[in-house]
Amino acid sequence: MNAKSVTALNAALITLATVTTAHASGAATNKVFISGPLILIFLGFCALVVVVQLIPAISALYGMLKGAKDSKVEARAEAKSR
């Protein structure tokens, strides 16, 4: 065996020797969390922020697409006039 394979074998053995199993937490998992009204208001505010940011993004995308279409029409007109 060459030095590289011995090094790889040692690394694999060290990794396997130090790995431990994950133990389940002692916390109860059957509890139901009921959101209060403040949490729901906060999530509604977050959704409102996302929607308000989408409005200028959509209008900017529309403007870019319209500009790209207009530039293609102008390029065709210039090519035909020559």
C-alpha positions as CSV (number, residue, x, y, z in Angstrom):
1,M,0.0,0.0,0.0
2,N,1.3,3.4,-0.9
3,A,1.3,6.5,1.4
4,K,-1.8,8.0,-0.1
5,S,-4.0,5.0,0.5
6,V,-2.7,4.6,4.1
7,T,-3.5,8.2,4.8
8,A,-7.0,7.8,3.3
9,L,-7.6,4.6,5.3
10,N,-6.4,6.3,8.5
11,A,-8.7,9.3,7.9
12,A,-11.6,7.0,7.3
13,L,-11.0,5.0,10.4
14,I,-10.6,8.1,12.6
15,T,-13.8,9.5,11.2
16,L,-15.7,6.3,11.8
17,A,-14.2,5.9,15.3
18,T,-15.2,9.4,16.4
19,V,-18.8,9.4,15.0
20,T,-21.4,9.0,17.7
21,T,-25.1,8.3,17.4
22,A,-27.6,11.1,17.8
23,H,-29.9,10.7,20.8
24,A,-33.5,11.7,20.7
25,S,-34.3,14.8,22.8
26,G,-36.2,14.3,26.0
27,A,-38.6,17.1,25.1
28,A,-42.2,16.3,24.4
29,T,-43.1,16.4,20.8
30,N,-46.8,16.1,21.2
31,K,-47.4,19.7,22.4
32,V,-49.5,22.0,20.1
33,F,-48.3,25.6,19.7
34,I,-51.3,27.9,19.3
35,S,-50.2,31.3,17.8
36,G,-51.4,34.4,19.5
37,P,-52.8,37.3,17.6
38,L,-49.5,39.2,17.7
39,I,-47.8,36.5,15.8
40,L,-50.5,36.5,13.2
41,I,-50.3,40.3,12.9
42,F,-46.5,40.0,12.5
43,L,-46.8,37.4,9.8
44,G,-49.4,39.5,8.0
45,F,-47.1,42.5,8.1
46,C,-44.3,40.4,6.6
47,A,-46.6,39.3,3.8
48,L,-47.6,42.9,3.2
49,V,-43.9,43.9,2.9
50,V,-43.3,41.2,0.3
51,V,-46.4,42.2,-1.7
52,V,-45.4,45.9,-1.6
53,Q,-41.9,45.1,-2.9
54,L,-43.3,43.0,-5.7
55,I,-45.2,45.9,-7.2
56,P,-42.1,48.0,-8.3
57,A,-40.3,44.8,-9.3
58,I,-43.1,43.8,-11.7
59,S,-43.4,47.3,-13.2
60,A,-39.6,47.4,-13.7
61,L,-39.7,44.0,-15.4
62,Y,-42.5,45.2,-17.7
63,G,-40.5,48.3,-18.6
64,M,-37.4,46.3,-19.4
65,L,-39.4,43.9,-21.6
66,K,-41.1,46.7,-23.4
67,G,-37.8,48.5,-23.9
68,A,-36.2,45.4,-25.4
69,K,-39.2,44.9,-27.7
70,D,-39.0,48.5,-28.9
71,S,-35.3,48.3,-29.6
72,K,-35.8,45.2,-31.7
73,V,-38.5,47.1,-33.8
74,E,-36.2,50.1,-34.3
75,A,-33.3,47.8,-35.3
76,R,-35.5,46.2,-38.0
77,A,-36.6,49.6,-39.3
78,E,-33.0,50.8,-39.6
79,A,-32.0,47.7,-41.5
80,K,-34.9,48.1,-44.0
81,S,-34.3,51.8,-44.7
82,R,-30.7,51.3,-45.9
